[in-house]
């Protein structure tokens, strides 16, 4: 791995970090790109069911069921990772996801709606389990000084997959709508195979000293960790503000008579900026105190959303606002999602699961709240949500005090039965050389 000593005391750049990334992390990131490119259920389930003869209400209910399952799946993924390890969690849940997603076209008949809802909810549940597992494994195979950069790579893989997926879907729809679910199932199986055959089998991080307190003790620690609760609350607000870009901004553009192409332009703009520049920006932001990075990025996110408020000249302000908005996402995102990896091994998976679950909750609640506020005050809703990031930034400043080792002094080291990152990387290198 590249160290600060090897680079003259400086943090390595993007290419140096990529070259130094262990094989396990590369396989993991490749798998994330594959599954994200094929994860089409949430994006297309409403359109698919409507064209299959379902009412809009039934189609919306299916989307809600998937979203609820996905939110719970992050918590389940953290629990499974803690108990059976990240590799088994990814391989097992992705295999289940493939079966459930493949069943959706078979059950997409009004007479089988109850079974369809149950299947879609379970698909959402298992589809999201991989995220805390992948984040935990990434934190194990990559040294702590590279955590923020590695989580930036993970976000780039997610965004790149999310960009490619809809393009593939557009072609599949022209042939047969059912092919969307075939692709989703195939990519889930591919990711399961990558996890089972290529990822290291790190052992679950149990702490014998805490065993007498029972499995629930970790959740009690989490619930009593006021600072972590503030950090999670900051994430909920940020997620709810972020999703206004996807839910309310299109309403503003169409209500003001703007061209649909304008929204397509800002979507493409945001994707390109994220994929091409986030890792470079992260090479700078990872040098700064995490709580300041997250707070600053959150405020930039809010400033970009607030820039959507004006009606006059809104086309220009939307494009400029999107640039600031995406800059805030890139500044805060990698550091915010890497933060739970600082916690002791026996807490890490569940803390990561809680982060992904609460962020998903913000994404789920944001559109409903945003539309209600939009209907009440129009474009001023963007000013409201932009102002909300002040609260989110304040919660991040207080909640992300970099004192994890002081708060958990007896647990700061690796768990006794968890393999250290150096051992995992040595195994990877040995396998790569054979």
C-alpha positions as CSV (number, residue, x, y, z in Angstrom):
1,X,0.0,0.0,0.0
2,X,1.1,3.6,-0.6
3,X,2.0,5.3,2.6
4,X,2.6,8.9,3.5
5,X,6.2,8.1,4.0
6,X,6.5,6.7,0.5
7,X,5.0,9.9,-1.0
8,X,7.2,12.3,0.9
9,X,4.7,12.9,3.6
10,X,2.0,13.9,1.1
11,X,-1.3,12.1,0.6
12,X,-1.2,10.0,-2.6
13,X,-3.3,11.1,-5.6
14,X,-6.1,9.2,-7.4
15,X,-3.9,7.1,-9.6
16,X,-1.5,6.1,-6.8
17,X,-4.4,5.1,-4.6
18,X,-6.0,3.1,-7.3
19,X,-2.7,1.2,-8.0
20,X,-2.3,0.6,-4.3
21,X,-5.9,-0.7,-3.8
22,X,-5.8,-4.4,-2.7
23,X,-7.3,-7.0,-5.1
24,X,-10.2,-7.7,-2.7
25,X,-11.3,-4.1,-2.8
26,X,-11.1,-4.0,-6.6
27,X,-13.3,-7.1,-6.8
28,X,-15.7,-5.6,-4.3
29,X,-16.0,-2.3,-6.2
30,X,-16.4,-4.2,-9.5
31,X,-19.3,-6.2,-8.0
32,X,-20.9,-3.0,-6.7
33,X,-20.8,-1.5,-10.2
34,X,-22.3,-4.7,-11.7
35,X,-25.2,-4.9,-9.2
36,X,-25.9,-1.1,-9.4
37,X,-26.1,-1.2,-13.2
38,X,-28.7,-4.0,-13.0
39,X,-30.7,-2.7,-10.0
40,X,-33.7,-1.6,-12.0
41,X,-36.7,-2.7,-9.9
42,X,-37.0,0.5,-7.8
43,X,-36.7,2.8,-10.9
44,X,-39.1,1.0,-13.2
45,X,-41.5,-1.0,-11.0
46,X,-44.3,1.6,-11.3
47,X,-44.1,1.9,-15.1
48,X,-43.8,-1.8,-15.5
49,X,-46.9,-2.6,-13.4
50,X,-49.0,0.1,-15.0
51,X,-48.2,-1.3,-18.5
52,X,-49.1,-4.8,-17.1
53,X,-52.6,-3.5,-16.3
54,X,-52.3,-2.5,-12.6
55,X,-53.7,0.7,-11.3
56,X,-51.4,3.6,-10.4
57,X,-52.3,3.1,-6.8
58,X,-51.3,-0.6,-6.8
59,X,-48.1,0.3,-8.7
60,X,-47.3,3.0,-6.1
61,X,-48.0,0.4,-3.3
62,X,-45.4,-1.9,-4.8
63,X,-42.8,0.8,-4.9
64,X,-43.6,1.7,-1.3
65,X,-43.2,-2.0,-0.3
66,X,-39.8,-2.2,-2.1
67,X,-38.6,1.0,-0.4
68,X,-39.7,-0.1,3.1
69,X,-37.9,-3.4,2.5
70,X,-34.8,-1.6,1.3
71,X,-34.7,0.5,4.4
72,X,-35.0,-2.5,6.7
73,X,-32.5,-4.4,4.5
74,X,-29.7,-2.0,5.6
75,X,-30.3,-2.9,9.2
76,X,-30.5,-6.6,8.4
77,X,-27.3,-6.4,6.3
78,X,-25.5,-4.9,9.3
79,X,-26.7,-7.7,11.6
80,X,-25.9,-10.5,9.1
81,X,-22.4,-9.0,8.6
82,X,-21.8,-9.0,12.3
83,X,-22.9,-12.6,12.6
84,X,-21.7,-14.4,9.5
85,X,-19.2,-12.0,7.9
86,X,-19.4,-9.7,4.9
87,X,-18.6,-12.2,2.2
88,X,-21.3,-14.7,3.2
89,X,-23.8,-11.8,3.6
90,X,-23.2,-10.5,0.1
91,X,-23.2,-13.9,-1.6
92,X,-26.2,-15.1,0.3
93,X,-28.4,-12.1,0.0
94,X,-27.6,-11.5,-3.7
95,X,-28.5,-15.1,-4.5
96,X,-31.8,-14.6,-2.8
97,X,-32.3,-11.3,-4.6
98,X,-31.8,-13.0,-7.9
99,X,-34.6,-15.5,-7.2
100,X,-37.0,-12.9,-5.9
101,X,-36.5,-10.4,-8.7
102,X,-36.9,-13.1,-11.3
103,X,-40.3,-14.0,-9.8
104,X,-41.7,-10.5,-10.2
105,X,-42.8,-10.9,-13.9
106,X,-44.4,-14.3,-13.0
107,X,-46.4,-12.7,-10.2
108,X,-47.3,-9.5,-12.1
109,X,-51.0,-10.3,-12.5
110,X,-53.8,-8.5,-10.6
111,X,-55.1,-11.7,-9.2
112,X,-51.6,-12.3,-7.5
113,X,-51.2,-8.8,-6.2
114,X,-50.8,-9.9,-2.5
115,X,-48.0,-12.3,-3.5
116,X,-46.4,-9.7,-5.7
117,X,-46.3,-7.1,-2.9
118,X,-44.7,-9.7,-0.5
119,X,-42.1,-10.7,-3.1
120,X,-41.2,-7.1,-4.0
121,X,-40.8,-6.2,-0.3
122,X,-38.5,-9.2,0.3
123,X,-36.6,-8.2,-2.9
124,X,-36.0,-4.7,-1.5
125,X,-35.0,-6.3,1.8
126,X,-32.3,-8.5,0.5
127,X,-31.2,-6.1,-2.3
128,X,-29.9,-3.6,0.2
129,X,-28.2,-6.0,2.6
130,X,-25.0,-5.9,0.6
131,X,-24.3,-2.2,1.3
132,X,-23.3,-2.4,5.0
133,X,-21.5,-5.7,4.3
134,X,-19.5,-4.1,1.4
135,X,-18.7,-1.1,3.5
136,X,-17.5,-3.3,6.4
137,X,-15.3,-5.4,4.1
138,X,-13.9,-2.3,2.5
139,X,-12.9,-0.9,5.9
140,X,-11.2,-4.2,6.7
141,X,-9.1,-4.7,3.6
142,X,-8.1,-1.0,3.2
143,X,-5.9,0.7,5.8
144,X,-7.7,3.4,7.9
145,X,-5.8,6.3,6.3
146,X,-7.3,5.3,3.0
147,X,-10.9,4.8,4.2
148,X,-12.3,8.1,2.9
149,X,-10.7,7.5,-0.5
150,X,-12.0,3.9,-0.7
151,X,-15.5,5.0,0.2
152,X,-15.2,7.6,-2.6
153,X,-14.3,4.8,-5.0
154,X,-17.4,2.9,-3.7
155,X,-19.6,6.0,-4.4
156,X,-18.1,6.4,-7.9
157,X,-18.9,2.7,-8.6
158,X,-22.4,3.2,-7.4
159,X,-22.9,6.4,-9.5
160,X,-21.3,4.9,-12.6
161,X,-23.6,1.8,-12.3
162,X,-26.6,4.0,-11.8
163,X,-25.7,6.0,-14.9
164,X,-25.2,2.9,-17.1
165,X,-28.2,1.0,-15.9
166,X,-31.0,3.2,-17.2
167,X,-29.3,3.4,-20.6
168,X,-29.3,-0.4,-20.8
169,X,-32.9,-0.5,-19.6
170,X,-34.0,1.9,-22.4
171,X,-32.9,-0.7,-24.9
172,X,-34.4,-3.7,-23.1
173,X,-37.8,-2.0,-22.8
174,X,-38.0,-1.8,-26.6
175,X,-37.7,-5.6,-26.7
176,X,-39.5,-6.8,-23.7
177,X,-40.2,-5.2,-20.3
178,X,-39.6,-8.5,-18.5
179,X,-35.9,-8.3,-19.6
180,X,-35.4,-5.6,-16.9
181,X,-35.9,-8.2,-14.2
182,X,-33.9,-10.8,-16.0
183,X,-31.0,-8.4,-16.1
184,X,-31.5,-7.5,-12.4
185,X,-31.4,-11.2,-11.5
186,X,-28.4,-12.0,-13.7
187,X,-26.3,-9.1,-12.2
188,X,-27.3,-10.2,-8.7
189,X,-26.1,-13.7,-9.4
190,X,-22.8,-12.3,-10.9
191,X,-22.2,-10.2,-7.7
192,X,-23.0,-13.3,-5.6
193,X,-20.4,-15.3,-7.6
194,X,-17.8,-12.4,-7.3
195,X,-18.4,-12.4,-3.5
196,X,-18.2,-16.1,-3.0
197,X,-15.2,-16.9,-5.2
198,X,-13.1,-13.6,-5.1
199,X,-13.7,-11.9,-1.8
200,X,-11.8,-12.9,1.4
201,X,-13.7,-14.8,4.1
202,X,-13.1,-12.4,7.0
203,X,-14.4,-13.7,10.2
204,X,-17.2,-11.9,12.1
205,X,-15.9,-9.4,14.7
206,X,-17.2,-10.7,18.0
207,X,-15.9,-9.4,21.3
208,X,-15.7,-12.1,24.0
209,X,-15.5,-9.4,26.7
210,X,-18.9,-8.2,25.7
211,X,-20.5,-11.7,25.1
212,X,-22.1,-11.8,28.6
213,X,-24.1,-8.7,27.8
214,X,-25.8,-10.5,24.9
215,X,-26.2,-9.5,21.3
216,X,-28.6,-6.7,22.1
217,X,-25.8,-4.8,23.9
218,X,-24.5,-3.3,20.7
219,X,-27.8,-1.8,19.9
220,X,-28.0,-0.4,23.4
221,X,-24.6,1.2,22.9
222,X,-25.8,2.7,19.6
223,X,-29.0,4.0,21.1
224,X,-27.2,5.6,24.0
225,X,-24.5,7.1,21.7
226,X,-26.0,10.6,21.6
227,X,-23.3,11.9,19.3
228,X,-23.8,9.1,16.8
229,X,-27.5,9.8,16.9
230,X,-26.8,13.4,16.0
231,X,-24.6,12.2,13.1
232,X,-27.4,9.9,11.9
233,X,-30.0,12.7,12.2
234,X,-27.7,14.9,10.1
235,X,-27.7,12.2,7.5
236,X,-31.5,11.9,7.5
237,X,-31.8,15.7,6.9
238,X,-29.2,15.6,4.2
239,X,-30.8,12.7,2.4
240,X,-34.2,14.4,2.5
241,X,-32.7,17.6,1.1
242,X,-30.7,15.7,-1.6
243,X,-33.8,13.9,-2.9
244,X,-35.5,17.2,-3.7
245,X,-33.2,17.3,-6.7
246,X,-35.0,14.1,-8.0
247,X,-38.5,14.7,-6.8
248,X,-39.4,18.4,-6.6
249,X,-37.0,20.0,-9.2
250,X,-38.8,18.3,-12.1
251,X,-42.1,19.8,-10.8
252,X,-40.6,23.2,-10.7
253,X,-39.2,23.0,-14.3
254,X,-42.5,21.8,-15.8
255,X,-44.7,24.1,-13.7
256,X,-42.8,27.1,-15.0
257,X,-43.0,25.9,-18.6
258,X,-39.4,24.9,-18.8
259,X,-38.3,22.2,-21.4
260,X,-38.1,18.6,-20.2
261,X,-34.6,18.6,-21.7
262,X,-33.4,21.0,-19.0
263,X,-34.0,18.3,-16.4
264,X,-32.2,15.8,-18.5
265,X,-29.3,18.2,-18.8
266,X,-28.9,18.7,-15.1
267,X,-29.2,14.9,-14.5
268,X,-26.4,14.3,-17.0
269,X,-24.4,17.2,-15.5
270,X,-24.6,15.8,-12.0
271,X,-23.7,12.3,-13.1
272,X,-20.7,13.4,-15.1
273,X,-19.3,15.7,-12.4
274,X,-19.7,13.0,-9.7
275,X,-18.1,10.2,-11.7
276,X,-15.2,12.3,-13.2
277,X,-14.2,14.5,-10.2
278,X,-15.3,13.1,-6.9
279,X,-12.2,11.0,-6.3
280,X,-9.9,14.0,-7.1
281,X,-11.8,16.2,-4.7
282,X,-11.6,13.5,-2.0
283,X,-7.7,13.5,-2.3
284,X,-7.9,17.0,-0.8
285,X,-10.9,16.8,1.6
286,X,-9.6,13.7,3.4
287,X,-6.7,15.8,4.8
288,X,-9.2,17.9,6.8
289,X,-11.1,17.2,10.0
290,X,-14.0,14.9,9.1
291,X,-16.7,16.9,10.9
292,X,-15.6,20.1,9.1
293,X,-15.7,18.4,5.8
294,X,-19.2,17.0,6.3
295,X,-20.5,20.2,7.7
296,X,-19.0,22.3,4.8
297,X,-20.3,19.8,2.2
298,X,-23.8,19.8,3.7
299,X,-24.0,23.6,3.6
300,X,-22.9,23.6,0.0
301,X,-25.6,21.0,-0.7
302,X,-28.1,23.3,0.9
303,X,-26.8,26.4,-1.0
304,X,-27.2,24.5,-4.3
305,X,-30.8,23.5,-3.5
306,X,-31.7,27.0,-2.3
307,X,-30.4,28.3,-5.7
308,X,-33.4,26.6,-7.4
309,X,-35.7,29.1,-5.6
310,X,-35.7,32.0,-8.2
311,X,-38.3,32.0,-10.9
312,X,-36.8,34.6,-13.2
313,X,-33.8,33.2,-15.2
314,X,-34.4,29.8,-13.5
315,X,-32.7,27.8,-16.3
316,X,-29.3,29.4,-15.5
317,X,-29.8,29.3,-11.8
318,X,-30.7,25.6,-12.0
319,X,-27.6,24.7,-13.9
320,X,-25.4,26.8,-11.6
321,X,-27.2,25.5,-8.5
322,X,-26.7,22.0,-9.6
323,X,-23.0,22.5,-9.8
324,X,-22.9,23.8,-6.2
325,X,-25.3,21.0,-5.1
326,X,-23.1,18.3,-6.6
327,X,-20.0,19.9,-5.2
328,X,-21.5,19.6,-1.7
329,X,-22.4,16.0,-2.3
330,X,-18.8,15.2,-3.4
331,X,-17.3,17.1,-0.5
332,X,-19.4,15.5,2.3
333,X,-20.4,12.1,0.9
334,X,-17.2,10.0,1.1
335,X,-16.2,11.3,4.6
336,X,-19.8,11.0,5.9
337,X,-20.1,7.3,4.8
338,X,-16.6,6.4,5.9
339,X,-17.1,7.7,9.4
340,X,-18.8,4.6,10.9
341,X,-15.8,2.5,9.9
342,X,-13.8,4.3,12.7
343,X,-15.7,2.4,15.3
344,X,-14.4,-0.9,16.9
345,X,-14.8,-4.0,14.9
346,X,-17.6,-5.6,17.0
347,X,-19.7,-2.4,16.6
348,X,-18.7,-1.5,13.0
349,X,-21.2,-3.6,10.9
350,X,-24.2,-2.5,12.9
351,X,-23.1,1.1,13.0
352,X,-22.7,1.0,9.2
353,X,-26.1,-0.7,8.9
354,X,-27.7,2.1,11.0
355,X,-26.1,4.7,8.8
356,X,-27.4,3.2,5.6
357,X,-30.8,2.6,7.0
358,X,-31.3,6.1,8.3
359,X,-30.0,7.6,5.1
360,X,-32.5,5.4,3.2
361,X,-35.2,6.7,5.6
362,X,-34.4,10.2,4.6
363,X,-34.5,9.3,0.9
364,X,-37.9,7.6,1.4
365,X,-39.5,10.5,3.4
366,X,-38.0,13.3,1.4
367,X,-40.2,13.1,-1.7
368,X,-43.5,13.0,0.3
369,X,-42.4,16.0,2.5
370,X,-41.0,17.8,-0.5
371,X,-44.2,17.6,-2.6
372,X,-46.3,18.7,0.4
373,X,-44.1,21.8,1.0
374,X,-44.0,22.5,-2.8
375,X,-47.8,22.4,-3.0
376,X,-48.0,24.9,-0.1
377,X,-45.3,27.4,-1.0
378,X,-44.1,26.6,-4.5
379,X,-40.4,27.4,-5.3
380,X,-39.8,28.7,-1.8
381,X,-39.7,25.0,-0.8
382,X,-36.1,25.0,-2.0
383,X,-35.3,27.8,0.3
384,X,-36.9,25.8,3.2
385,X,-34.9,22.7,2.4
386,X,-31.7,24.6,1.8
387,X,-32.1,26.2,5.3
388,X,-32.6,22.7,6.8
389,X,-29.0,21.9,6.0
390,X,-27.9,24.4,8.6
391,X,-29.4,22.1,11.2
392,X,-27.8,19.1,9.5
393,X,-24.3,20.7,9.5
394,X,-24.6,21.7,13.2
395,X,-25.5,18.0,14.0
396,X,-22.5,16.8,12.1
397,X,-20.2,19.2,13.8
398,X,-21.3,18.0,17.3
399,X,-21.9,14.4,16.4
400,X,-18.6,13.7,14.5
401,X,-16.1,14.8,17.1
402,X,-13.1,12.7,16.3
403,X,-12.8,11.0,19.6
404,X,-14.0,7.5,18.9
405,X,-10.9,5.9,20.5
406,X,-11.4,8.0,23.7
407,X,-15.1,7.0,23.9
408,X,-14.2,3.3,23.4
409,X,-10.7,3.1,24.9
410,X,-10.9,-0.7,25.7
411,X,-12.3,-1.5,22.2
412,X,-10.1,0.7,19.9
413,X,-8.0,-2.2,18.7
414,X,-9.1,-5.1,16.5
415,X,-11.3,-7.7,17.9
416,X,-9.5,-10.8,19.0
417,X,-11.0,-13.1,16.4
418,X,-11.1,-10.7,13.5
419,X,-8.3,-10.9,10.9
420,X,-6.4,-7.6,10.6
421,X,-6.4,-5.8,7.2
422,X,-2.7,-6.6,6.8
423,X,-3.5,-10.4,6.9
424,X,-6.3,-10.0,4.5
425,X,-4.1,-8.1,2.0
426,X,-1.3,-10.6,2.3
427,X,-3.8,-13.4,1.4
428,X,-5.0,-11.4,-1.5
429,X,-1.5,-10.8,-2.8
430,X,-0.6,-14.5,-2.5
431,X,-3.7,-15.5,-4.4
432,X,-3.1,-12.8,-7.1
433,X,0.4,-14.1,-7.6
434,X,-0.7,-17.7,-8.2
